[in-house]
């Protein structure tokens, strides 16, 4: 992969508000961001569009991409439910002269940080509590109780990885979290990568 702009990673347990934060940052012209669309082997949900929310590809295609080394990172999040970042997606954004922002699960976020330590800002969005997370997931009304419980169990594991990220933003007050996120990203984008340890 040819090096271009910066990589901005936002990771969090499902329901922490990372997508809301990422959508807000994408609207800030001073940050010059474009969204990295992940690939997934799962089926689209009602409101999701191919190429905008995800690249929806078959399980067979996904496994072929893994074999070909086409992913920057990938993970089997649930059984036969793969998610990953295609290298050509990042190159597409860099070719436009923009910085890449990721709304990505914790394991994927840490993999990108490991591969590109100087070029990546890794931010963990922390929910106020596991109870609050459960309330937010139930409010979405998109998943069964069993699925929500799976996400909550996963969230406990994910929260333990928070210290491995560059920054942790606690999303108690969305307005504050949005401002903190903007300030972090703006400061990181202005840094010369050669200055970063």
N, C-alpha and C positions, 0 to 999 in steps of 0.2 A: 504493500500500500504506500502510495506517495503521500508524504506529509503535507498537510494543508493548514487549516485553522485549528482552533481549540476544540476539545471534547468536554461537554458539560453533562455530567451524569446526575440524574435525580432518581434515587431509589428509596423504597419504603414498603412496609407491609400494605397490602390492599386496603383501601379505605382511609389512608393517612392524609390524603389531599395532594399527593404529588402531581397528579394529572392537572388539577386546578392550577397549581403553581406553574407548571411547565407551560400550560396554555396562556397564562398571564405573561410570562417571560417572552414567549414567541411574539407577542403584540408590541414589545418594546423595541422601536427601531434602532435605538443606540446600541443594542446588544448584537445586532446582525446575526440572528440565530435562524437555523432551519431545523425542522424536526426529523429525527431519524426514525423512519417507519420500520418497525420490527416485522420479521416474518414469523408466521405461526402455522402449526399443522391443525389447529382446532378450527371448528366451523365458525363463520361470522355470527354475531348476535344481531338482532333485528335492525338496529340503527347503524351498524358498522359497514363501512365501505372499503372494498379492496383497493390497496394503494394509498389510502388516506389514513385509516386506523391501523391496518396491518396489511402485509402481503399474505394473503391466505393461500397456502400451497398444500398439496397432499402430503401425507406422511411419507410416501415413497419418494416424492420430490425432495422433501426436507432431508431425508437420510442420504440422498444422492449429493445434495449440497454439502453435507457434513463430510462425506467421502472425498469430495473435490477440494475441500479446504476453503470453501467460499465464505465461511462465517468469521467475523471478528470475534464473536462469542456466541454460544448457544447452550441451551439447557433443556432437559426433559423436566418440566415443572411438575406435571402430574403424569401418570402413565399414558404413553402415546400422545402426550400433549406437549409438543416442542415449541420453544420460542427462541429466536436468535436474531442477530444483527448481521446482515449481509455486508461484506466489505465494499461492494460496489455502491451501496446506499450511502456510506460515509464519503466515498470518493465523489459521488454525484454532488453532494452538498459542498465539499471542499472545492470542487471545480467551479462552483458559483461564487467562490470567494467568501463563503459564510462559515460560521462556527456551528458545530453540530450539538444539538441538545437531545438527550435520551431520557425517556420515561421508561425505566427498565427495572426488572426485579433485582434484588440485592446481590445474588450470585453473579449475574451478568454485569452489573455495575462494577463490582470488585475485579472481575476479569479484565474489563476495559482499562481500569486504573492500573492494573498490574502490567498490561501490555504497553501502555503509553503513560508512564508515571508523570512525566513533566507536562504533557499536553492536556492532561485530564484533571478536571475539578470534580471530585466525587462528594455529593451532598446526600445525607440521609435525612429523610423527613420522618420525624417521630410523632406518633399520635399522642394525645394527652395521657391515654391509658388504654389497656386492652378492652375494658368495658365500653369505653367511648367508641373504640374501633368496631365493636360488635353492633352498637347502636347505628353507626354510620352504614355498615354493610347491610343491616336489616332494612334501613330506610331506602336503599337503592332498589329493593324489590326485584333484583335480577337473578337471585340465586336461591336454591333450596337451603333449609336449615343445615342439612348435612354438609353442603358445600361451604356454607359460612363457617361451620365448626372446623372444617379442614383449613380454611384460610386463617382462622384464629390460632390454630395449633402452629401453623407455619409462621405466623406473625411473631409468636414468642421466640422462635428460633432466630428469625430475622433481626429482632430487636437486639439480640446478643452480638450481632455483627456491627452494630452502629459505631463503636470506637475505631473500626478499621477505615472509616470514611474520613475525608479531610475536614468536613464540618457536619454538625448535627443541628437541624432546625426543628424546634418543637412547635408543632402546629396546634397551639391552643387558641390563638387569635389569628384568623386567616390574614387580616390586613397587615399585621406585624410580620407574619411568615412571608408574605409576598414582598414586603419591603426588604427584609433581611436577604431573601433569595436574590433580589435584583442587585443589591449592594455587593454581595459576594461575587456574583457572575460578572458584574461590571468591572470590579477590581481585578479579577482573574484574567479577563480578556485583555486588559491593558498591560498586563505583565509580559515581559519578554521571556520566552521559555528558557533561554539560557541563564536567566537569573533564578529560576526555580530549582530548589535543591532536589 
